[in-house]
Amino acid sequence: MSSEKSKNPFKKGPSNKSPILWTIAFFALVGYYFPFQSFFTTTEDTIDPKSVILQALETNLAGNWSQKYTSEPHLAGTNYGLVEWTEQKFKEYGLKTTIDTYDIYVSYPEDHDLKLISNKTGDVIYQAPLKEDIIDEDSTTKGDDLIPTFLGYAANGNVTAQYVYANYGTKEDFDYLKEQEVDVKGKIVVVRYGKIFRGLKVKFAQEHGAVGVLIYSDPGDDYGITPANGYKQYPHGPARQESSVQRGSVQFLSQIPGDPTTPGYPSKGDNVERKDPHGSIGKIPALPISYREVKPILKKLNGHGKQPKHFAGELEGFEYFTGPNKNYNLNLYNQQKFNITPLWNVYGEITGEKKDEVIIIGNHRDSWIKGGASDPNSGSAALLEVARALNELSKQNFKFKRTIVFHSYDGEEYGLLGSTEQGEYYADKYQRDVVAYLNLDDAVSGKHFKLNASPTLNHVLLEIAKQIDFPEKDVGSLYDHWLKTSGKVGSLGSGSDYTVYLDHLGIPSVDFGFVGGKGDPVYHYHSNYDSYHWISKFGDKDFVYHNVIAKFLALLTLELSEHEVINFKLHDFSKELEGYFNDTVSRVPKSWLHKTITDQEEENWDDYEFANKVSNGQYPGDKPMGMKCHMMKTIHNQKHNYTLADLLKDASHDLGHFKNVTRSIDSTGVELQSLYDDYDNLPIWKRIAVVFRIRRLNKVLKYFERSWIYRKGLDNRFWFRHIVYASGRYTGYAGQTLPGLNEAIEDGSFDRFVKWVNVLSRSVKRTSSQLNA
């Protein structure tokens, strides 16, 4: 092992060494960390990058890109022409491009059928068309290249059975049916969209013994924009087209995203091990249908079974009985082709001065339909607009500080396929280099601005929102609009491509966009009517909100790239964490609080992935001395009658100390940025000191989110490794905070709860030590 002297060029050496040699070594090291010319040149800008970006986006081309992407089908693993076109646009805007291929297990529709059968006569009394109406003025709904109504990964099958209505198909809904002795075993379950991810509706139905599932869109979930309230249907008005069908994936999203045959590792290369996919996809057939198609089916349940008030929607002619009606059966047939097929991601890079500090901007390209004007192509259009705006800066010889990479993913719709597989493939590189991930998906589907993010990003997101004008009169800034309509930055769950970055790799992420709300036209999610015609007539006339999103994202990217001190606020994270903890503690059964805690199995150093990689030298940085020993002795030094109440009190104390540490780090960041902004007036020795201090602080900031990654993952969900944020196991889309703790409470497991309090407390202590080092 080399001596400490040999590691540290700043330590005073033997007296016979020449001071000149130490000076050369010193400046060589400084030069490695920061270009020499930075110490001797001024930082005066010749251009205002913000003005260049906003000026470029005064020309709004989002509608052009929307029209291109929505003019042809682009189901995952199809339409390589759009892959090449996207790469071509990236090149046109000065990006260094790559097409990255993965071989992934997906399903494609072949045939389907749905019949209502009289058990008395055996006659078919209704056969659902299982297709959407053609709209003359909407070209996206026409042609022989339309994608059928289907659910990705729904199992093949031909089943005939009685049927029951199960409301939204949540865990609570199925539990209620069981309590009311409404048996779903051996039956087809009809559920409506909403509340939870559709794949979990199938999962819960399957677990209760159902043999098939139908999912429809209920007018009761359309915020009152319905024909019953005087609104005309699309294309004549803002109400839902009654033949509209929501396609989608029925993968078990909250169990594990990505290729179902390669759980936790990338589907890339010739010798990939393939596993049984049914750990994350179902074994029973399922179909999506329109509310017009479901009416004659559900009407037959009137007067049969239970009529719970909380199951009611606004479907005309249906009184929301659960059924079953023994006089009628459904015959459900679903046939799909399951195979392994190439999916293509497209990347475009602007190489910055700091190649080890990377910002990724991502959006998926695939769609369930020929259109997809909102999902995903409002995001695709904004992505190209941001690339175009940043290229205007590059053309003026502007040098970006941090590297910026644009990602266009394939296969998001089936289960975050393209993003998950590449995140698993590049895991070490991303954990080493990526500062933040910025996600676009259905960036414009309404007029209500929504922000969900890692709390470290909250401050910069709101600061940028203050710089963007809101399109409507007398509103003010985008921030003013957000404050009136939401006023809260939400936590991230799942359902889009940020999932692998935050939940698996520990990279700060944000997902944002304009969503539908009260008063907005109904958004035809995953339907043929999510078309260029719909979005240009009802969703976003003149593509104004697309332009706002592009401006917001471009300025956010610029700020994260050019702010010398990475613009994170750790105190925002620590405050949120303390709030999550206090909220969780309030739900702890009182009978648990005075139970004595026995010794638990020691955690290995390897279980704390970030800390272990730092200690092994995989990440640059220092591990505080003694941290490993402190962690390993945590449980065994407890008092004899140490109770859960004592443990929670100690954990709360740790969180209070952590808040103080993060407040200090944020203050240091402000101080260093201020010094850097006054760089030209500093003496050379102080410039050198500032550069070294910033470099060290930026390592702390870049790796902060990694500190919450627990290698073993959550209980029964190994892929989700973030101990603060995860996809809700019973919701899919919605996030679960402190998932280990809250799932232990839900399951009534005292020992698991104690385990996760210790995991949290150790992470808090270790991170506090790292920040103080």
N, C-alpha and C positions, 0 to 999 in steps of 0.2 A: 504494500500500500504506500502511495506517495505521501510525503509529509505535508503538514498544513502549509509550511513555507512554500513548497513547490506549487501549491494550488492558488495561493494568494499573492498576486504581484504587487499588492499595496503594502504588504508586511515588510518591515525594515529588514534588510538583508545584512550579510556580513560586511564589516567595515572595509574590506579590501575590494568590494565591487564598485565600479565606477558609477557615479550618479547619472552619467549620460545614458548608460545602458538601461537604468531603471526608467529614465524619462522616455526613451524610445519604446520600451515595453508598455509603459503607461498609455502613450498616445496610440500605439498599435491596437491596444484593447479598446480604447475609446473609438477608434476608427471602425472597429468591428461592429460596435453597437450603434454608431451614428456617423454619417458621412462627415469628413473633416471640414468640408466647405461650410457646413451648418454653423460652425463656430466663428467663422470669419465673414459671413455674408449676412445681409439683412433679410428679414422675412416679409418685406413689403411686397404686397400682391400687385401685379399689373392688371389683373382682371378681378371682377367680383363674381365668383362662381355661382352664387345663388341667383344673381340677376341673369346670368347666361342661361341657367336651367329654366327659369320662369319665362324668359323671352322665347326660348325654344319651344316651350309648351303652350305659348300663345297660339301657335299653329296646332290644332287638335286633329290628329290622324287616327284616333281610337276607333272611330266608325269604320274606317278603311280596313283595319285589322280585324274588327268584329265581323265584317261582311265576308272576308276571306275565310276565316276559321269556321264560320257557320254555314258555308256554302256546300259542304261535302261531309259525309259521315267520317267520324274519327273515333270509333270504338277502340279501346285499348288493343294494341298489337296489330292494328290495321292502319292503312293510309300512310305509308312511308313517304309519300309525296309531301305531306305536311311536316314531316320530320325534316326533310331536305329544305323545304321553304323556310321553316323556322331557323335552321342553321344559316341559310342564305341571308336572312334579315339580321341575324347576329353579326355575320361577317360584314354586311353593309354598314353596320354601326360600329365597326372597328374592334369587334371582339375576337379573341382567339378561341376557336370553337373545337368541340369534341362531341362525337356521337357515342354514347355509352350503352351497350347492349346487355340485357339480362334475359335468360330463358325461364319463363314463369308459367306456372299452372293457372289456366283461366278456363272459363266456359263461354260458349257462344250458342245462341238460340237456334233450334231446328224446328220444333213444332210444339203446339200447346192447344188445350181445349178445356172448356168449362161448361158443364151441363147441369141444370136443375131437373131432377127426376122425381116423378110421383111414385111413391111406394105402393100405392093402391093399384095403379094401372101399369106401371113400368114405363110410362111414356116420358119423353123429354118434353117438358113444358116450357123450358127456356134454354137457349144456348147463347152464351155471351160472345159478342164479336171479337173481343180482345184486341181491338185496334182503335186508334183515334181518328176523328173525323178529318177529312181534307178541308182546308180553308182556302177558298179561291184566291184571296189576296195575299196569302202567306205561302210563298214558294217552298219554304222549308218543310211544309207538311205534305208535299206532293212528290211523286216520282216512284220508281221501282227500287230505289236505294234506301228506303226508310228502314230503320232498325225496329224489329218487332218489340212488343211489350214483353219484358221478361225481367227476371231477377238473377243477377250474376251469382254463381255458385249454388243456386237452388238445385236440390237433388232431382234426378230423374225419377219419375214414378207415374203410375196410373192408379188412383185410389178412388173408391166410391164409399161414402159414409154419410151419416148424419152430421149436422154442423151446429156450432154454437158461436155466439157473438161474445168477444172478450175485450171490448173497449179498446184501449191502446195496446193491449198485450204486454203490459209491464209486469214485473214480478209481483207487485201488489195486486194487480188485476187478476192474475192467475191464482194467487193466494186467496183472494176474495171468493172466486168461483169455487174453490175447494171448500172454504168455510160454509158456503151456501149449498154445498152438495150438488153443484152443477159439474158433472163429470165430463172432462174433455178427452178422456182416454178413448182411443179408437175413432175419434171424430176429426173433422176438418174444422179449423178455427178461423173465424173471420175477425180481423182486427182493423182498426183505422190507423192511419199514419199520425205521427206526433209523439211527443214526450221523450221517446228513446229511439236509439238507432234500430232500423228495421231488422237487422240480423239478429238482434237480441229478442225480438218478438218471435222469430222462428226458433231460437234456442230455447226460450222458456216454454213455448208450445210443445216442442219435441220432448223436453224434460218431463212434461205433464202427460205424455203419452199420445199427443195428437198425431194424426197421420198426414196432415197437410195444412197449409196456411194460405189464406187470401188476405191481401192488404189493399185497402182503398183510402181515398182522400175524402174526408167528411167536410161538408160546407161549414159546419160549426167551428172549424179551426181557421176560418178565413177572415177573422176580425170584422165580421159583419158585412163584408163586401160580397153579398150574395143576391141572387135573383129575388129571394123572398123579401129582401129589403129594398127592392127597386133598382138594383144594379144589373145592367145587361152583361151577358157573357162575352168573353173574347170570341171574335174580333170586334164586336160592336160596343164593348164596354170593358170595365176593369175586373168583372167577376170571373171566376174560374170557368173555363170551358168544361161542360159536363162530361165530355168524353176524355178529358185529360187523365193521363196515367203516369204515376211516378215510378219509373224504373229505379234500379239501384242494386247494390250488393247486399247479400244476406250472410256475408262473412261475420263471424263473432268478433267484432272489432275490438271490444275491450279485453278479449282474451289474449290475442296477439295479432298485429297487422302483418302485412307482407305476404310473400308466397306461402300458401298453406303447406307446401311440401318441403320447405326449408326453414323451419321455425328457428329464428335467432341467428341464422347465418345466410350469406348471400347466395342467390341462385345464379352463379356465374362460373363458367368453366366446363370442361368436358366430363369431369368425374364428380359432379355434384351428387351428394347423397340425398335421395328423395324419401320422405317419410309419409305415412298415412295422413292425408290432409284433414281428416275429420276431427282433429283437435280444434280446428278453427272454422270449419264449415259444417252445415247440417246434413242430415240423412233423410229428410222428408221433403217432398215437393212443395213449391210455393209459387204463387202467381200474384202480380200486381193487377188491379182492375180500377176502372173509373167509378165514380159514384153513380153514374147513370147505369152502369152494368150491375152494380151491387144491389140496386133498389129492389128488383123483383125477387132477389134471393133473400134479402133480409126481411122483406115484408112478410114472408111465410113464417117468421118467428114471432110475430105479434100474438100476444096472449099465451105464449109458451115459456116456461121457465120463470126466472126472476126479472124484475124491472128496476134495477138500482138507479137512483137519480144521478149518481156521478158517472154513469155510463152513457148519459144522453148527449147527443150531438144535435144537428139540425137537418138530418136527411129526411126529405119529404116522404111521408107514407110509412116510415118505420118508427115504431114506438119504443125502440131500444130494449126489447126483451132479450134475454140471454139465449133462449131456446134450451134444448133442441126441440124440434117438431118432428115427431116420429113418422109423420106422413111424407116427409121429403128427404131425399138424399142429394148430395152433390157428387158429381164425377169430375175429378181434377186430374188433368194430364199435363205433364211437363217433360219435354225431351230437349236436352242440350248436349252439345259436344264438348267434352272435357279434354284438353290437351295442353302440352307444354309448347309455348310459342315465344318468339323473340318480342321483347318490348324495348323501346328506345328512348333514352333520355338525351336531351341536347343541352350542352353547356357552352357558355360564352364568358370569357374572362377579360377583365381589365387588370393588368398586372400593376400593382402599386409599389411604392418604395419599400414597404414592409411586407414582404412575402409571407411572413409567419403570422400576420394579422389579417384575417380574411372575413369578409362579409358576404353571405350568400343570400340571394333573392330568388325565391322559388315560386313556381306556378305549374299546375298540371295542364296538359294539353288534351288529354282524352276526354270523350264525352259519351254518354249513353245514347245520344241521338245525333241526327245530322246537324242540329242547331247547337244548343249549348251556349247561347248568347250571354247568359249570366254565368252559368257554371259549366266550364271554367273560363270562358273566353272573354268575359269582362276583365278578368285578371290577366289573361294572355295579352289582351290589347294594351293594358296599362304597363305590363312588363316591357313590351316593345317600345312604348312611349318613353319609359325611363331610360332604356338603352339608347334611344335616339337623343334624348336630352343630354345624357352624360357624354355621348360622342361629340356633341357641340363643344363641350369643355375640352375634350382631348384634342380636337382640331385646332384649338387655340393654345396648344402646347402646355395645357394644364397637367401637372403630375399629381396623380392621386397618392395619398399617403398609404392607404391600406388597399389591399387587393379586393376587387369586387367581382363576384362570379354570379352570372345569371343561370338559373336552372329551369328547363322545361321538361317536366316529368311525364312519363307514360304510366297508365294503369292505376292512377289514384282512385278512380271510381270503384274498382273491384276490391280495394283494401289497402290503399296507400302503397301500391306495389313498387313503382319505380323509385320513389323516395326512400322507402324502407330498405330495399335491397342495396341501393347505393350507399345509404347510411351505414349499413352493416359492413359493406365491402371497404369503405374508406374510414371506418370507425377511428382507428388510431390517428390518421392524418387530420380528421375533423376535430377530434378532441385536442389535438396538439395546436391547431392553427385557427380554428374558426372562432371569431369574436361574437357574432350574432347571426341568427337566421330570421329573414323577413319573408312572411308568407302571404301570397295572394291566391285567392280561389274565386268564389263568386263575389268579386269585388263590388259589383253593383247589381242588386236585386230589389232595391227600394231606396228610400231617402233618409234612413236613420243610421247615423254613423256609429259603428260598434268597434270597440277595441278590446282585444284579449291578449295578454302578454305576460312574460316573466316580469315580476315587479321591479327588477333592476332597470328595466327599460321605460317604466312609467313616466319618469320625469322628462326624458327626451321626446317621447311621443307627444306629450301634452304641449311641450314647448314648440314643437314643429306645428302642431294643430293651430297654435295661436298665430302662425305666420301665413296661414292659408285662408283666403276669403271663402265664406260659404255662398253658394250660388243664389240663394233666395234673398230677397230684399229684407232689410230691417232685422237681420239675424246677427250679422257681424262676422266673426271668424268661425272656422270649423270648430275651434275649441268652445266658442260660445254655444254653438248648436249642440255639441256633445254634452256640455254641462246641463243644458235644459232637457235633453231627451234621455240621457243616461247618467252621466256624472260619475261613472265607475268604470275602471279598467278591470275587466273580468279575468278569471284564471283560465288557463288553457286545459282542455280535455283531450279530445281526439276528433277524428273525422276529416282531417286534412293533413297536408304533407309536413307540418311542423312536428308531428308526433315523434318521429324517430330522433329528431334533433334534441328536443327537450326531454322527453320521457325515457329515452334509451341512452343518449350520449351526454346529457347535461349541458346543452348549449342554449343560452338565452334566446327566446323566440317571441315573435309577435304575429298575430293574425288579425286582419282588419278589413273593413269594407262597409259599404252602405247596404243595409238589410231592410226588408219589408217590415212595416209596422202599421199602426192604426192610420187609416186613410190612404195607404198606398195600394195600387193595383195588385191583385193577387198574382204572385210569382208562380209560374207553372214549372216547378222544380222537376228536373229529369223527364220532362214531357216534350213532345214534338213542338209544343207552343212556347218553349224557351227558345225563341227564334229571333233572328235579326229584325223581323217585322214587329214582333212583340216589344222588344227592347227599344226600338227606335220610335214606336208609337206610344207605348205606355210606360215602359220601364225607365228610360232615360232619353228623352227627346234631345236631339243634337249632341248626345254623348257628353253632356256637361259634367255629370258626376264621375264618369270615367276620367275626365280631365283633372278633376279635383283629386282623385285617388293617385293619379300619376304624379301630380305636383307634390302631394304629401309624401309619397314613397321616394321620389327623387331627392327631396330636401332631407328626408330622414337618412337616406343612404349617404348623402354628402356630409351630414353632420357626424354620423358614426365613423365615416372614413377620415374626416379632416380634423376633428377635435383631437388635439395631441394626447390628452389624457382620455382614455376610453370613457365615453360619456354615460357611465352607469351610476346609479345611486343605490348603494348597498343598504342604506338605512331604510329605504322603501321596502326592500325584501324582508329585513329583520322585523319591521313593524307588522307586515302582513303575516309573517311566520308566527309571531306572538299572538296575533288575533286568531289565526287558525288553531293554535294550541289551546287558547282559552275557550274557544267555541267547542273544541273537541272535549276538553275536560268537563264542560258543563253537561255533557251527555253520558259521562261515566256513571254506571250504576252505583248508587250510594253504598251498596253492600260490598263493593270492591275496595273502597277507600281504606278500610282498616284491616284488610287482609295482609298477612306477612308475606314478604317476598323471599323466596328461597333462591339459592344459587342457581344461575342459569348457565348454559353452555357458553364458554368463552367465544367471542368473535375473533376470527383470524384477521391479521393485518390485511390480507389479500381481499377481504370482503369490502374494504373501503377503497374502491378502485382508484380514485384520483390520488388519494394519499399514498397508496402503494406504488403507483407509477412514479410519483415524485420521488419517493424514497429510493426507487430503483434507478433513478436518473433518466427515465423515459421522457419526463417533462423537465424543462429547465426550471430551476428554483430551489429553495432550501426547505428542508423539513425541520421544524423546531426540535431541538434536542429533548429527549425524554418523552416525547409524545407517545411513542409506541408503548412504553412501559406503563404510562398513566392510563392509557386506554385498556390495556389488558387487565389492570387491577381494579377497574371501576366497581365491579359487582362484589368481588371477594373482600373488599374493605368495608362493607356495610355493617351497621350495627345489628345486633342479634334480633331485635324486634322492629326491623325496618319495614315500614308499610308502604302501600301504594301511595297514600297521601304524602308520606315523606319523599318518595321518589318524584312525585309531581311537583312538590314544593322546590326540590333541588333543581329539577328541569326548568321550572319557571325562573329561578334565580339565574341559571345559565343563560336563558333567553334574554333576561334583563341586561346581563353583562354584555352579551352579544350585540344588543342594540347600541350600547355605548361605544363598543369597538367600531361598529359600522358607521356611526355618526362621525367618529374621529377620522376614519378612512375617507369619508366623503369630504370632510373639511380639508384634509391633505390634498385631495384631488383638485379642489377649488383653488387652493393656494398655488399648487404647481402649475395649473393651467394659467393662472394670472401671471406667474413669473414667466412662463413661456410666451404669453401674449406681449410681454414687455422685453422679449428676448434681445432685441436690437440694442437696448440700453444697458444690458448686463455686461459686466467684465467677463473675459474669456473663462476664468476659473469658475465663475458662478454658472456660466452656460453649461460647462462640463458637469457640474454638480446637479443641475436641474435635469439634464438629459439622463444621467444615471438614475436619479430618483424617479423620474417618469417611467423609465424602462422597467424598473422594479415594480412600481405600482401597477403598471399595465399588465404585468404577468399576474398579479394578484386579482385584478379585475377580470381578465380574460378567463381565468380558471375558476372563478368563484362559484359558478353554477355547477361545475363538475364535482364540487365538494359534497353535493347532495345525492350523488350516484352510489347506490349500494349494489355491489356486484351480484349478489344472490337474487336480487329482484324481490318483488312482492310475493306474499304467500300465494301459491297456486297461479301466479302470473309472472314468471321469471323474466319475461322480456321487458316489463315495466320496472325500471330501476331507480327512478327519481323518488326519493322518500317524501317529498313535499307535494308533488303534482303527479296525477295519473288520470287516465280515462276512467270514468266511473264504471265499475264492473256491472252495474245494473242499468246504466244509461247509455254508455258508449260515447255519445257526443259530449255530454256535460262532464266537466272535470270534477275530480275528487281530490280535496286537499288532505294532506297527511293520511294517505290511503291506508297504510299499514295499521295505524291507530284506529281509524274509523271502521275499517273492515273487521277488526278484532272486536270492537263494540257491537257491530251488527251481528256477528257470529257468536257473541257471548263467550269469547275466549279470553279469560283473565291472563293466562300465561303469554299468549301472543301479544296482548296489549302491553304487558310489562316489557317484553322483548323490544317492541317498537319504540317505547319511551326511551329505553336505553340506547337504541340505534340513533334516535333523534338527538339525545343529549350528548352522545359521543361526537356526533357530527358537528353539533354546535360548538362544543369545546375545542375540537380539532380545528375548525374553521376560525374560531376566535384566535387560537394560537398562531395559525398561519398568517392571519391579518396583522397580528402584533409583531411578527418576526422581523 
